[in-house]
């Protein structure tokens, strides 16, 4: 139960302190008096959006403190939040600085929003125009049903099971795709290995082949030159051989005269021998040269093959052979994806079965709960002057041949389970129920929301003891407003209800009445909140119905 709310520098509230009791409390005031500031401040304390625009003009910071009595909270709450709970009182404090930064405390201990929000949700629930808008979004209808049926925890467990299953399933798909890629990669590596090995490439082969091709390309030139050299050295006339004979003859004559030339004679004989050796070598070389176009074609083909391998595998013979070595290593180090896939397939099937069991159980419970909620909501709507209301919860499913079997259908799974929910409504018995979001007026939506909350209370007292209604009575009036007021009064039994309203029919049902007023202080507007006594309540109700005050 909320016992105290302190507000400092929020919008037009400079400094406010409000005390609350069990039962139904109404906050009223002229339009624009600042009633919504109270809800904004409480929402802020409970983890709602913090914005520097909330700050009172000129203030450097703002702060809200909400104190709750925990004596009515179940033991589970105190156990869950034992680190914050010291006794039967718990204080939420939230501050905003001028730069938009916000800080939160629970009983003086700092707390993050991720922890504050669920804690505050167990203490109270604020139902504003946003709640009506939430009801007008079909994506939220399943959450309404699960909350009413006490299936929220099972739904969350099912959602986690779906996420876990899908994570493994996605990894399995990724690994299978990877395996296919590895198979293709292995086939390519095998082809490349065979291509290089089949070529029997060796370092220096290209250089040798180029030299051989050069000779074959010039075979006729070489043979002609060899023959010419032979003629020059051993021809019939004017050859080197004939000149050498003449040289020996003349040198012999000279030696006979001067024996000192014996060494020159020996050198000449040696030169003659070397020239003969040269002649024979050239003759043999010329005889070895062949004009072989077949061999030339073989060399060109081989050089083309080597060029292709070099271009494809690194630019040189050495690089190509190094590539071959790397390919062989890659083939020997192939990951064992098959065994990992087998493990994941087993895990995937286990998780699929786990999700399937949870989802099927959740679906069956939702369907049973839907029928109960339909009856309860119709009953509550009748008490809210929608006497001929029809309210039906329709389940929206999609067939999927690879989905989860429910009854005689195979349904597409999601993190929500096997279905979505859609609230169907008709205020006229002659008209079949149609989607609530398309047919209900603003006043009807407010009453459906109130009916859902009343049905929730009828089912169980478990849940937040504080409910705050911020003008969810919009779009109604007259006798309907009377019935809504009675329903709110009934809803407040055994719990705390705070209603921001502009309707006297609702305000007169309150156990406690507060009026919000805007006044001028130091040339600035400020709001104040006053708790009314019996006479004050009468005066405020008369103002709300525009009757003159009774002095």
C-alpha positions in Angstrom: 0.0 0.0 0.0 1.2 3.5 -0.9 1.4 5.5 2.4 3.2 8.7 1.4 4.2 10.5 -1.8 6.7 13.4 -1.7 7.2 15.5 -4.9 9.8 18.2 -5.4 10.3 20.3 -8.5 8.2 18.2 -10.8 6.4 20.4 -13.4 4.2 22.8 -11.4 4.7 20.9 -8.1 7.3 22.8 -6.1 7.0 20.8 -3.0 4.1 18.4 -2.2 3.6 15.7 0.4 0.6 13.4 0.2 -0.6 10.6 2.6 -2.8 7.8 1.4 -4.9 5.1 3.0 -6.5 1.8 1.9 -9.7 1.9 -0.1 -10.6 4.2 -2.9 -9.1 7.7 -3.2 -10.2 10.2 -5.7 -8.1 13.1 -7.0 -10.2 15.8 -8.7 -9.7 19.4 -9.8 -10.3 21.8 -12.6 -9.1 21.0 -16.0 -5.4 22.0 -16.2 -5.0 22.1 -12.4 -2.2 19.5 -12.6 -3.8 16.3 -11.6 -1.7 14.3 -14.0 1.5 15.6 -12.2 0.7 13.3 -9.4 0.6 10.3 -11.7 3.7 11.4 -13.5 5.6 11.7 -10.2 4.4 8.3 -9.0 5.3 6.7 -12.3 8.7 8.2 -12.1 9.3 6.8 -8.6 8.3 3.4 -9.9 10.7 3.3 -12.8 8.8 5.2 -15.4 10.4 7.4 -18.1 12.7 10.1 -16.7 12.9 13.3 -18.7 14.5 16.6 -17.9 11.4 18.2 -19.3 9.7 17.1 -16.1 11.8 19.6 -14.1 10.1 22.7 -12.7 11.3 25.7 -14.7 14.6 27.0 -13.1 15.2 23.9 -11.0 18.5 22.1 -11.2 17.1 18.8 -10.0 13.8 17.1 -9.1 13.0 14.3 -6.7 10.1 11.9 -5.9 9.8 9.6 -2.9 7.1 7.0 -2.6 6.8 5.0 0.6 4.9 1.7 0.8 3.6 -0.4 3.6 4.6 -4.0 3.0 2.5 -5.7 5.7 0.0 -6.9 3.0 2.7 -8.2 0.6 3.1 -11.9 0.2 6.3 -13.6 1.7 7.6 -14.2 -1.8 8.0 -10.4 -2.4 10.1 -10.0 0.8 12.2 -13.0 -0.2 12.8 -11.9 -3.7 13.8 -8.4 -2.6 15.4 -9.3 0.7 18.4 -7.1 0.0 16.2 -4.0 0.0 13.5 -4.9 2.6 14.4 -4.0 6.2 11.0 -4.0 7.8 7.4 -3.6 6.7 8.2 -0.3 5.0 9.9 0.3 1.6 10.8 3.7 0.1 11.4 4.3 -3.6 13.4 7.5 -4.4 14.1 8.8 -7.8 15.9 12.0 -8.8 16.4 13.8 -12.2 19.2 16.3 -12.8 19.0 19.2 -15.2 21.1 17.3 -17.8 18.5 14.5 -17.9 20.4 12.0 -15.8 18.3 9.9 -13.3 19.2 7.9 -10.2 17.1 5.5 -8.2 17.2 4.2 -4.6 15.3 1.6 -2.6 15.5 2.1 1.1 18.6 4.1 0.6 20.3 1.6 -1.6 21.1 2.4 -5.3 19.2 0.3 -7.8 19.2 0.0 -11.5 16.0 0.3 -13.7 16.2 -3.3 -14.7 15.7 -4.3 -11.0 13.5 -1.3 -10.0 10.7 -1.9 -12.6 9.8 -5.5 -11.6 10.0 -4.6 -7.9 7.6 -1.6 -8.5 5.3 -3.6 -10.6 4.8 -6.0 -7.7 3.8 -3.0 -5.6 1.4 -1.2 -7.8 0.0 -0.7 -11.3 -0.8 2.6 -13.1 -3.6 2.4 -15.6 -3.7 5.6 -17.7 -4.9 6.5 -21.1 -1.8 4.6 -22.2 -3.5 1.5 -20.7 -6.5 2.1 -23.0 -4.1 2.5 -25.9 -2.4 -0.7 -24.9 -5.8 -2.5 -25.0 -6.3 -1.1 -28.5 -3.1 -2.9 -29.7 -3.9 -6.6 -30.4 -0.3 -7.5 -29.7 -1.0 -6.9 -26.0 -4.2 -9.0 -25.8 -2.3 -12.3 -25.1 -0.5 -10.6 -22.2 -3.9 -9.5 -20.7 -5.1 -13.1 -20.9 -1.9 -14.6 -19.5 -1.9 -12.0 -16.7 -5.5 -12.8 -15.8 -4.9 -16.6 -15.9 -1.7 -16.5 -13.9 0.1 -17.9 -17.0 2.7 -15.1 -17.3 5.5 -17.2 -15.7 4.7 -20.2 -17.9 4.5 -17.9 -21.0 8.0 -16.5 -20.1 9.4 -20.0 -19.6 7.9 -21.0 -22.9 9.4 -17.9 -24.6 12.8 -18.7 -23.2 12.5 -22.3 -24.3 11.6 -21.1 -27.8 14.6 -18.7 -27.9 16.9 -21.5 -26.6 15.6 -23.9 -29.3 15.8 -21.4 -32.1 19.4 -20.5 -31.0 20.5 -24.1 -31.3 18.4 -24.6 -34.5 20.0 -21.5 -36.1 23.5 -22.8 -35.1 22.6 -26.2 -36.6 21.5 -24.6 -39.9 24.7 -22.4 -39.9 26.8 -25.5 -39.3 25.1 -27.5 -42.0 25.6 -24.6 -44.4 29.2 -24.5 -43.3 29.5 -28.3 -43.9 28.2 -27.8 -47.4 30.8 -25.0 -47.9 33.5 -27.2 -46.5 32.5 -30.0 -48.9 32.7 -27.6 -51.8 36.0 -26.2 -50.5 37.4 -29.7 -50.1 36.5 -30.6 -53.6 38.2 -27.5 -54.8 41.3 -28.3 -52.7 41.4 -31.8 -54.1 41.2 -30.5 -57.6 44.0 -28.0 -57.0 46.2 -30.6 -55.3 45.7 -33.0 -58.2 46.3 -30.3 -60.7 49.7 -29.3 -59.2 50.8 -32.8 -58.4 49.9 -34.0 -61.9 52.1 -31.3 -63.4 55.2 -32.6 -61.5 56.5 -29.1 -61.3 60.2 -28.6 -60.2 62.2 -25.5 -59.5 64.3 -24.4 -62.5 62.4 -26.4 -65.1 61.0 -23.3 -66.8 64.4 -21.8 -67.2 65.8 -24.9 -68.8 62.8 -25.2 -71.1 63.2 -21.6 -72.2 66.9 -22.2 -73.0 66.0 -25.4 -75.0 63.3 -23.6 -76.9 65.7 -20.8 -77.8 68.0 -23.3 -79.4 65.2 -25.1 -81.2 63.9 -21.8 -82.5 67.4 -21.1 -84.0 68.4 -24.6 -85.0 69.0 -23.8 -88.7 71.0 -20.7 -87.8 73.2 -22.7 -85.4 73.7 -25.5 -87.9 74.7 -23.0 -90.6 77.1 -21.3 -88.3 78.7 -24.6 -87.2 79.2 -25.6 -90.9 80.7 -22.2 -91.7 83.1 -22.5 -88.7 84.1 -26.0 -90.0 84.9 -24.6 -93.4 86.9 -21.7 -92.0 88.9 -24.1 -89.9 89.4 -27.0 -92.2 88.5 -25.9 -95.7 90.4 -26.6 -98.9 91.8 -23.1 -99.3 92.5 -20.2 -97.0 91.4 -22.2 -93.9 92.9 -21.8 -90.5 94.3 -25.3 -90.9 96.3 -24.4 -94.0 97.5 -21.2 -92.3 98.6 -23.2 -89.3 100.6 -25.6 -91.5 102.4 -22.6 -93.1 103.1 -21.2 -89.6 104.6 -24.4 -88.4 106.9 -24.6 -91.5 108.2 -21.1 -91.1 108.7 -21.4 -87.3 110.6 -24.7 -87.8 113.0 -22.9 -90.2 113.5 -20.2 -87.6 114.1 -22.7 -84.8 116.8 -24.4 -86.8 118.6 -21.0 -86.9 117.8 -20.0 -83.4 116.9 -22.8 -80.9 115.6 -20.2 -78.5 112.3 -20.4 -80.4 111.6 -24.0 -79.3 109.1 -22.8 -76.7 107.2 -20.9 -79.4 107.1 -24.0 -81.5 105.7 -26.0 -78.6 103.0 -23.3 -78.1 102.1 -23.4 -81.7 101.7 -27.1 -81.6 99.5 -26.8 -78.5 97.4 -24.1 -80.3 97.0 -26.4 -83.3 95.8 -29.2 -81.0 93.3 -26.9 -79.3 92.0 -25.6 -82.6 91.5 -29.2 -83.8 89.6 -29.9 -80.6 87.5 -26.8 -81.1 86.8 -27.8 -84.7 85.7 -31.3 -83.6 83.5 -29.8 -80.8 81.8 -27.4 -83.2 81.4 -30.2 -85.7 79.8 -32.5 -83.0 77.6 -29.6 -81.8 76.4 -28.9 -85.3 75.7 -32.5 -85.8 73.7 -32.6 -82.5 71.4 -29.8 -83.5 68.1 -31.0 -84.8 65.3 -29.1 -86.5 62.6 -30.8 -84.3 59.2 -29.0 -84.5 57.5 -31.8 -82.5 59.9 -31.2 -79.6 59.4 -27.4 -79.9 55.6 -27.9 -79.6 56.1 -30.1 -76.5 58.2 -27.4 -74.9 55.7 -24.7 -75.7 52.8 -26.8 -74.3 54.8 -27.4 -71.1 55.7 -23.8 -70.7 52.0 -22.8 -71.1 51.1 -25.3 -68.4 53.8 -23.9 -66.1 52.7 -20.3 -66.8 49.1 -21.3 -66.0 50.1 -22.8 -62.7 52.3 -19.9 -61.8 49.5 -17.4 -62.5 47.0 -19.4 -60.6 49.0 -20.4 -57.6 51.5 -17.6 -56.7 53.5 -16.3 -59.6 56.6 -18.6 -59.4 57.5 -22.3 -59.3 58.5 -21.9 -55.6 55.2 -20.2 -54.7 53.2 -22.9 -56.6 54.9 -25.7 -54.7 54.4 -23.8 -51.4 50.7 -23.5 -52.3 50.6 -27.3 -52.8 52.1 -27.8 -49.4 49.4 -25.6 -47.8 46.6 -27.4 -49.7 47.9 -30.7 -48.4 47.9 -29.3 -44.8 44.3 -27.9 -45.2 43.1 -31.3 -46.4 44.6 -33.1 -43.4 43.2 -30.5 -40.9 39.6 -30.6 -42.1 37.2 -30.0 -39.1 35.0 -32.8 -38.0 31.6 -31.0 -38.6 29.7 -34.2 -39.0 30.1 -35.2 -35.3 29.3 -31.7 -34.1 26.2 -31.6 -36.4 25.1 -34.9 -34.9 25.4 -33.5 -31.3 23.5 -30.4 -32.3 20.8 -32.4 -34.0 20.3 -34.4 -30.7 20.2 -31.2 -28.6 17.9 -29.4 -31.1 15.4 -32.3 -31.0 15.5 -32.2 -27.2 14.9 -28.5 -27.1 12.2 -28.7 -29.7 10.4 -31.3 -27.6 10.8 -29.2 -24.5 9.3 -26.1 -26.2 6.6 -28.2 -27.8 5.5 -29.7 -24.4 5.5 -26.2 -22.8 3.7 -24.6 -25.7 1.0 -27.2 -26.0 0.4 -27.1 -22.2 0.3 -23.3 -22.4 -2.1 -23.3 -25.3 -4.5 -25.7 -23.6 -4.5 -23.6 -20.4 -5.0 -20.4 -22.4 -8.1 -21.8 -24.1 -9.6 -22.9 -20.8 -8.7 -19.5 -19.2 -10.2 -17.7 -22.2 -13.6 -19.2 -21.7 -13.5 -18.3 -18.1 -12.4 -14.7 -18.8 -15.1 -14.3 -21.5 -17.8 -15.2 -19.0 -16.4 -13.0 -16.2 -15.8 -10.0 -18.5 -19.4 -10.2 -19.9 -20.7 -10.3 -16.3 -18.6 -7.3 -15.3 -19.6 -5.4 -18.4 -23.3 -5.9 -17.6 -22.6 -4.3 -14.2 -21.0 -1.5 -16.1 -24.2 -0.8 -18.1 -23.2 -2.7 -21.2 -26.0 -5.1 -20.7 -25.9 -7.0 -24.0 -22.2 -7.1 -24.4 -20.5 -10.0 -26.2 -16.8 -10.5 -25.4 -14.9 -13.3 -27.1 -11.2 -14.2 -27.1 -10.2 -15.4 -30.6 -6.9 -17.3 -31.0 -5.0 -16.5 -34.1 -2.7 -19.3 -35.4 -0.8 -20.0 -38.5 -0.3 -23.5 -40.0 3.2 -24.7 -40.5 4.0 -28.2 -41.8 7.3 -28.1 -39.7 5.6 -26.6 -36.7 4.2 -28.0 -33.5 1.2 -30.3 -33.4 -1.8 -29.1 -31.4 -4.9 -31.2 -31.9 -5.3 -32.0 -35.6 -3.2 -29.0 -36.8 0.5 -28.3 -37.1 1.1 -24.7 -35.9 3.8 -22.2 -36.4 5.7 -21.6 -33.2 7.0 -18.2 -31.8 8.3 -16.8 -28.6 4.6 -16.3 -27.6 3.8 -20.0 -28.0 1.5 -21.3 -30.7 -1.0 -18.4 -31.0 -1.8 -14.8 -30.6 -5.0 -13.6 -29.0 -7.5 -11.1 -30.3 -10.3 -9.6 -28.2 -13.6 -9.6 -30.0 -16.4 -7.3 -28.8 -20.0 -6.3 -29.6 -22.2 -4.0 -27.6 -25.2 -5.0 -29.7 -26.5 -8.6 -29.5 -27.7 -8.3 -33.1 -24.1 -7.8 -34.3 -21.5 -10.6 -34.1 -18.4 -9.8 -32.1 -15.7 -8.0 -34.2 -12.2 -7.0 -33.3 -12.3 -4.7 -30.2 -9.7 -2.4 -31.8 -12.0 -1.7 -34.7 -15.5 -1.5 -33.1 -15.2 -0.2 -29.5 -15.7 3.5 -28.6 -13.4 5.2 -26.2 -15.9 4.7 -23.4 -16.4 1.1 -24.2 -12.7 0.5 -24.2 -12.5 2.1 -20.7 -15.2 -0.2 -19.5 -13.6 -3.3 -21.0 -10.4 -2.4 -19.3 -12.2 -2.0 -16.0 -14.0 -5.2 -16.6 -10.8 -7.1 -17.2 -9.3 -5.6 -14.0 -12.4 -6.6 -12.0 -12.3 -10.1 -13.5 -8.7 -10.3 -12.4 -9.6 -9.4 -8.9 -12.5 -11.9 -8.9 -10.1 -14.6 -9.9 -7.3 -13.9 -7.4 -6.2 -11.4 -4.8 -2.6 -12.1 -5.8 -1.0 -9.1 -7.5 -0.2 -5.4 -6.7 -2.3 -4.0 -3.9 -2.2 -0.5 -5.5 -4.1 0.4 -8.6 -4.0 3.9 -10.1 -6.6 4.9 -12.7 -5.7 8.1 -14.5 -8.8 9.3 -16.4 -9.6 6.0 -17.8 -13.2 7.1 -17.4 -12.9 9.2 -20.5 -15.7 8.9 -23.0 -18.4 8.0 -20.4 -21.0 9.9 -18.3 -24.4 9.8 -16.8 -25.6 6.4 -15.6 -22.7 4.6 -17.1 -20.4 6.8 -15.0 -22.5 5.8 -11.9 -21.9 2.1 -12.7 -18.2 2.7 -13.3 -18.0 4.4 -10.0 -19.7 1.5 -8.2 -17.3 -0.9 -10.0 -14.3 1.0 -8.9 -15.6 1.1 -5.4 -16.0 -2.7 -5.5 -12.6 -3.1 -7.0 -11.1 -1.1 -4.1 -12.3 -3.7 -1.5 -9.3 -5.1 0.3 -6.9 -3.0 -1.8 -5.8 0.6 -2.5 -7.3 2.4 -5.5 -6.3 5.9 -6.6 -8.5 7.4 -9.3 -7.8 10.6 -11.2 -11.3 11.7 -12.4 -13.3 14.6 -13.7 -16.6 12.8 -13.1 -18.6 13.4 -9.9 -20.3 10.1 -10.3 -17.0 8.4 -9.7 -15.6 10.8 -7.2 -18.6 10.4 -4.9 -17.8 6.7 -4.5 -14.3 7.4 -3.0 -13.4 6.7 0.6 -10.9 9.6 0.5 -11.1 12.7 -1.6 -8.2 15.0 -2.7 -8.5 18.2 -4.7 -5.7 19.5 -6.8 -5.6 23.3 -7.2 -3.3 25.6 -9.1 -2.4 28.9 -7.5 -0.1 31.9 -8.1 3.0 32.2 -5.9 5.7 34.8 -6.6 4.2 35.3 -10.0 4.5 31.6 -10.8 1.9 28.9 -11.0 2.2 26.1 -8.4 -0.1 23.3 -7.6 -1.3 22.1 -4.2 -3.1 19.0 -3.1 -5.6 19.2 -0.2 -7.3 16.2 1.5 -10.9 17.1 1.9 -13.1 16.6 4.9 -16.8 15.8 4.6 -17.9 19.3 4.0 -15.0 19.9 1.5 -16.1 16.7 -0.4 -19.6 18.0 -0.7 -18.4 21.4 -2.0 -16.1 19.7 -4.5 -18.8 17.4 -5.8 -21.1 20.4 -6.2 -18.5 22.1 -8.2 -18.0 19.1 -10.4 -21.8 19.0 -11.2 -21.7 22.8 -11.6 -24.2 23.4 -8.8 -23.8 26.5 -6.6 -22.0 26.0 -3.3 -24.1 25.8 -0.2 -22.7 28.2 2.5 
